[in-house]
């Protein structure tokens, strides 16, 4: 399955796909830029990740797993 854009508001994007899909960095196929706070929902795990252009996690990944408190 390819990553799907569900909603867009300026640079903020709501994306979805499988956990095995590559989460996009900076843009989607060179056409849609991704901004801070964008979300990626994994359909098969139910996990949501938040995008950060500056704060990279271990391994240089820009996506942080969203946790509920």
N, C-alpha and C positions, 0 to 999 in steps of 0.2 A: 504494500500500500504506500502511496506517496503522501507526503505531508500536505494537509489541506488547510487553507485559510478559511476560518469560520466567521471571523469578524475583523474589521479594521477601522481604526480611528487615528488618522495621522500616521505616526510611526508605530503606535501601539497595535499589536496584532494578537489575535487569539487563534492559535493553531491546534491541530490535532493530528494524530497518527499513531502508529504502533511503537512500542518501546524499542523495537529493532530498527526503526527508521532513523536516519541521521537528522539530528536537530539542526536547522539552519543557523549560520552565524553571519551576522551583518546584513545579509539580504536573502531573499528567496529566489533562486534561479537568476540572480542578477537583475531582477525587476522590482521587487518590493523590499524596501529597507525595513529592518527590524529595530525597534527602539527599546529603551529601558522599560522594564515592567511588562513586556509582552509575555504571553502565557502559551505553554505547550501542554496539551492534555494527552496522556497516553491512554488510548482506548482499551488496551488489553490489561493494564495494571490499575487504572483509575488514578494514577499519580499525576500531579500538575507541577510544572517547572516554570520558574520565572527567569526572564532573560536580563542580563546585566552586561553592558558594553565595557565596563571598566573592571569590575570585581570578578576575576576569574577564579574558579575553584581549582582544586588539584588536577593537574593534567592540562591546564589551559582551557577548560570548558567554561562557556559563558552561561550555562543553564544551571540554576539552583533549584533543588527540590523544595517545593512548598510544603511546609508542615503546618498542621493545625494545633492550636493550643487548647 
